[in-house]
Amino acid sequence: MNKKVNMQSFNLLLGPVLFAISFVGLAGIFGKDGAAAIGIAIWMIVWWTTAAASIAVTSMVPVVINAFIPIIPMSSALSQFSSETIVMLFGANLLTLAWGPTGLGNRLALGALRIVGPSVRQQMVVWFVVTGIFSALLPNTAVATMFMPVAIAMLVFLGHENIAKSDLAPPILLAICYGSVLGGGMTPLGGGMNPMAIAIIQDYTGQEFMYTEWIFRMVPYVVLVSIFVIIAMIAMPLKIKKIEGTKEYFKSQYNELGTIKRGEGICLILFITALVLMFTRSYYAAILPNFTTGLSLLFLGFITFFIKDENDKPIMTWEYASHNAMWGLLFLIAGGAVMANMLTATGAVAVVAELVKGMSLTGGMMTIFIFTFISYNLAEFTAQTTASTLCIPLVLSVTAAFGLLPTPYIFITCMAFSGSFLVPAGIRAIAMGYGLQVGDILKRGSVVYVVFLAATTVIGYLLMEYWPYFSQLPGIPIQ
């Protein structure tokens, strides 16, 4: 016991000590504010990975430090706690909380099990593919937010209520995380980083960049890389390889539920409505400019307090919501966003980009790997949109300086910042909000990280060398 307490005390002190070392030692390279931002990132990562403090408490670190060492405007830091993403997550949480009391959670769980079957590896592949397809058309966070509760409902039904101690939860929840991230690279609609990259390309070429140009190149690329990611996922050892029960058993259990009840039906209709509103946002945006994806989810969650179930009781009550809402998740997402904002606003990320420009890059496999490595890690520690903003101009600058054709490197870079598997933030934070442990994220994510970097680099190189269309783009001459 004393050894455990001593280790926790050591980890608690290690975070601020490393912050102080970074603040003093890196100021000459990144400037005072940049060094402080890097120190905060290191502090948070240490506490997250060692569980020295809860994820919510750790997420308060950047705001607390910013009060004593002004790094970014405090209004900018605090605004992350009421951002569109936070509103979306809270709204989705309200919307799905009612699945337990109404019984919809059990129905969805049995529905998934009777279709997919008891094989855990098969479950992983299906969750990965389904979320990947949806994330090609919807924001990554929105996809993970909507599908994670369905998987949680299945896990709870199977007796894995304690996600932190479950051996079944990590592979399934992380498959959702990975699919939600990778699928976003297939189309320009898959995330804010893609339109940002397209805007930069259009400025560079002076011509309109057709979305089909993106799709025809990136869909094959993403599919090929995803195959290797899936192989990496299912090749990792599993403590539970098969869920107890057969398809026939799950079908019989599903049939015993009988016809869908009023409360279940209302929750299901609200869930489907949420998906429809996400897909059709562009059609009503001009009429309802403030009714964003986040606000639509909040609205649907809000009305659950007033709609009655078959027992003439409200589907949701504030007492239930306040005790069961994932408050820690909201802090985790917001704190991670503040950290990313600091790294970008202080110019710390830009310094890394300038260091890359100083390398002698002559094209080929090594150049691709460097672009991939830098782009991926910037996306991991800041945000995919930030990585897009910094990395595409960097690629254009470096390729121009060394006389390289920029087109293939642009798409390879876009593939690189479509991955995110390691840091317990972003989409992984949603899984953490349900109880997934940082150790599971790092253990499985590190394998996928290596495979993703290798696959992105090698496949990108092969596409560049042997598929001429991949390297051609209107407005950029072929060299």
N, C-alpha and C positions, 0 to 999 in steps of 0.2 A: 504493500500500500504506500509506504513512504517513498519507495523507488518511483512509483507512478506519479505521486505528488511532486517529487523533485524534478522529474522529466517535464511535467506540465509547467512548472515554474521556470525551468530552463527555456522551454519553447516560448513562454510568454515574454521572457526577457530578450530572447534571440531576435524577435521581430523588430522592436525599437532599436536594439543595438545595431543591427544591419542597416536600418534606416539612417542612423547617425553616421555610420561609416560611409554609406553611399552619399549622404548629403555633403560630407566634408571631402571625400576622396574623388567624387565625380564632378564636382563643381567646375573644375578647370576644363572639362570636355563638354559638358552639357549645360553649363551655367548653373547658378544657384537654384533657380526654380526647376529646371530640368532634372537636376540631381535630386531635389526633394521629391519630385514626381516618381522618379525611378525608385528611390528609397521607400516610398509609400507602397509602390507595387510589390517590392520585395517583402516588405513587412506583411502585407495582406496575404501574399502567397504562402509565406511561412506559417501564419496562423491558420489559414485554410487547410494546408496539407497536414499539419500536425494536430489540428483540432484543439489548439491551445485555448481558443475562445470560440463561442458559437458563431455560426456563419453570419448571423444578423449583427452581432456585436463587432465582428471584424469589418463588416461593411460600413461601419460608422467611422473607421479610422481616417479616411481622406478628409471628411468634413471636420473632424476634431482637429487634425493637424493644420488644416487650412485656416482655422480660427487663430492659430498662433503664428503660422508661417504663411502669409498670403501668397498662394500660388496661382489661383484663378479667382475671379470675382465670386464672392460667397453666394450671390444670387444665382450664378451659373451652376454652382455645386448643388444648392438646395433644389433647384428646378428639376434635377434628375429624379427626385423622389415623388414628383407628380407628373412625370413625362407621359407621353402617349403610350409607351411600352408598359409602364406601371399601371395605367388606367386599363389597358387591354388585359393584363394579367389578373388584375383584381376583378374585372368584369367577368372574365372567363372562369375564375375561381368561384364567384357567386353562382354562375350559371351551372357549374358542374357539382357544386356542393350538395344540391338537392338530389343527386343520383342515388345517394345512400339511403336516405329516409324513404324515398318513393319506390325503391327497388329497381330503378332503371340500371343501376350499376351491375347488379347480378344478371339482368337480362342481356346487357351488352357483353358481359364477360362470357356467359354461356354461348352466346351467339358467335363470338370469336372462336371459342374453343371447339365448337361443333363443326366449324368450317375449316379451320386451320389444322386442328388435331393436337395431340399431346406432345409432339416432338419440340423440344426447346429450340433447337437449331432452325427448324422450320418456322417456328414462331418469330425468331430473330429476323430471318430473311423476309418474311411477309411484312412485319412492322417496318423494316428498312425500306422496302420497295414502295409500300403504300404512302408512307410519309414523304419519301423522295418524290413521288409523282405529284403529291399535293403541293410540296414546297417549290416545285417548278412554276406554280401559278400563284402562290400565296407567299407572304412574308414568312421566313423560317420560324420566327418566334411564334407567330400565330398558329402555324401547323403543330409545333410541339405543344403549345398551350392547349390545343383542342384534342390532340390524340393521347397525351400523357394520362389524363384522367380515365380514358377507356382502358388503358393497360393497367393502371392502378386498380380499377374496379375488378379486373380479371385476377390480379394478384391477391386482392383482399378476399375474393370469393374462394381462392385456392388455399386460404389460410396464411397468407404472407402479409398480415397487416403491418408488422414491424419491418418496414422497408430497409431500415439501417442494418438489420440482422438477417435479412433474407438472402439466400443464395440464388434464388430465381430472379429477383428484381434487377440486378445489375446488367446482365446480358440483354434483357428485353428493353429496359428503359434506355440504355445506351444505344441500342439499335434504332430507337426512335430519334434520339439526338443526332446520330450520324446521318440517318436518312433525311432528316429535316434540314441539315446543313448542306449536304452534298447536292441534293436535288435542286437547290436554289440556283446552282450554276447553269442549269440547262436553258433557261429562258431569261429575257430581260425583266420579267415580272417576278423573278425569284428572290429579289432583295434589293435594297437601296444601292448596294455596291455596283450592280450591273448597269443601271441607267447612268450612274456616275461615270463608269468606264466608257460607256457609249458617248456621253457628252464630251469627254476629253478626246476621244477618237474623232468625233465630228469636227471639233475645233482644229485638230491637227490636219485632217484631210480637206476640210472646207466643203465636204459633201455630206448629204444625209446618210446616216448609217441605218440601213434597213434591219428590222428585228430578225428577219429571216436569215440575214448574214450571220447573226449570232447563233441562232438555233441550229442551222445546218452544220456548224463547226463544233459547237459546244455539246450538243446532245450526244454524238458519238464519243466525244472525249470523256464526258461525265460518266456515261454508261461503262466504258472500258475501265476507268479508274474505280468505279463503284464495284465492279466484279472482283477486283483485287481486295477492296475493303471488305466485301462480304466474305471472301475466302479467309481473310485475316480474322474476322469476327468469329466465324464458325470453327476455325482451327484452334482457337484458344480453349483450354480445358474448362469444362463445366462441372460443377459439383452436382447439379441436377440436370440430367440429360433428357428426362422424360417426365412430363406431368402425370400424376396419378389419374388414371381413367382413360377411357377410349372415346373415339368419336361417337360411338353408339350410346355410351353412358352420358356424355354431355348433351346429346340430342334428347335423350329421355328426360334428363334434368330440365332442359329448356322447355320441353312440352309440358312438364308438370307446373310450370309457372302460369299456364293458362293464357287467357287473352290479356292483352296489355291494359293496365288500369289507367284511370284518368290522369293521375299524377305522373305516371311514367310517360304517358302519351304527350302531355304538355311539355315535360322536360325534353323529350325527343324532338318535338316540333320546334322548340326554342333552339336546340342545338343545330338542327338542320337550317333553321332561319339564319343562325349566325354564319354558317358556311355560305349560304346564298348571298348574304349581305357582303361578305368578304369578296366573293367572286364578282359581284355586280357593282362594286364600289364606283367604278368609272362611269357607270350609267346615271347615277344619282348624285355624283359629287358636285355638279354645278348647282343643283337645286338645294342640296343640304351640305354645304361646304364644311360645316363643323361636325357632321355626323360621320366621323372617321371610324376605322375598324375598331379602335379602342372604345370609342363612345358607343358604338352599336352593341358591343359586348356588355358594356356597363348598363346600357338601357335594358337589355334582355335579362341581365342579372337582377336589375332593380325591380322589374315587374314580377319576379318570382315571389316577392314579399306580399303581393296582393292577389295572386291567382290561387284559387282553392282547389284542393285535391278531391278525391272521391269521398273523403271523410269530412268535407266542408272545412278543412283546416288549411291555412296558408302553406304553400309548397316550401317556403323558406321563412324562418324567423331570424331576427337579429341575434337573439340569444345563441342559436345554433351557429350562425355565421361567424359571430365574434369569437367563439370557442374553437372553431374548426378552420377558419381561413388561414392561408399560408402567409402570415405576416412576415416571417423570416425570409421567404422568397422575395418579397417586394423590396426589403432592405438589401438583400444580396444583389439583385439586379441593379438597383439604384446606386449602391456603393461601387459596384464594378464599373458602371457608366461614369461616375465621377473620376475614378482612377484613370479610365481611358481618356477622358476629357483633359485631365491634367497632363498626361503623356503627350497628347497632341498639341494642346494650347501652349505649352512651354517650349515647344520646338525640339523636345528630346527625340521624337521619332524622326523628324527632319534631319537631325544630325546623323542618325544611322544611315539615312538615304544618301547623304553627302559622302559618307565614308565608302559606300558602295561605288559611287562615281569615281573614286580614286583608284579602283582596281583596274587592272588591265584585262578586260574581257574581250575575247576574240571570237565569241560565238561558239555554238556547239553544245555538247552535253554539260560541261562545267558552267557555262554561262546560264544555261537553263536551270541548273541546280541552284545557283546563287540567287537568281530571280525567284525561284520557287521557295527557297528557304526563307529569304527576307520577307516576301509577300505573305507567306503563311504565318510567320511569327508576329508580324505586325498586326495581322487580322486577329490572331489569338490573343494578343495582349492589349489591343486597343479596340478596334471594331472593323468589320469587313468594309464598311463604307469609308472609314478613315484609310484603310489599306489601299482601297481603290483610288482614292484621291491622291495618295502619295506615290503609289507604285507605278501606275500607268505613265505619268509624266517622267518618272525615273527611267522606265524602260525606253521611252521615246528619246530621252536625253542620251542615255548610254549607247543605244543602238546607232543614233545619229553620229555620236562622237567616234565610234569605231567602224562606221560604214556597214552596219548590219541591217538586214531587212527587218523592220520592227513587227510586222504583222504576226508571225507565229509566236513571238515572245509576248505579245500583248495577250493573246488567248491563253497561253500557258500561265501567265501571271494571273489572269482572271480565274483560272482553274485553281491556282494555289490559294487565293484568298477566299475560295468557296469552301475550304476545309477548316475545321476547328474542333479539336478533340481533347485537348489537354487541360487547359486552365479551368478551374471550377467556377466559371462565369458564363454569361450568355445563356445559350440553350441548356447547357449542362446544369446551370443554376436552377432551372425548373425542376429537373430530376432531384437535385439536392433539396429543394423545397419540400419534396415528398419524403425525404429521408435518405436518399442515396449518399453513400459515404465518398469523401474525396479520394480515399485510397483506391476504391473501385474505379473511379474515373481515371486516375493516373495509371493504374496497373493495366487496364484494358486500352486506355487512350494512347499510352506510349507505344504499344504495338501497332495500333492503327496509324498513329502519327508517322512512324518509320515507313510503313507500307505505302501510305498516301504520298509522302514525299518522293519515294522511289518510283511509284507508279506514275505520278504526275510528271516527273522528270523524264523517265524512259519513254513513256507513251507519247509525251509531248515532242520529244526528239524524233521518234519514229514518224509521227504525223508530219512534222516539219520536213523531214527528209524524203518521205515516200508518198505523201498525199499533197500534190501541188495546190489544190484548192484551199487547203488549210493555211497556206502562206500567202494567199492573194486577197487583196481588199481594194475595192474601188477608191481611187485617190492616192494610193500608195504604190509607187512603181515597183515592178519586179526587178530585182538586182541579179 
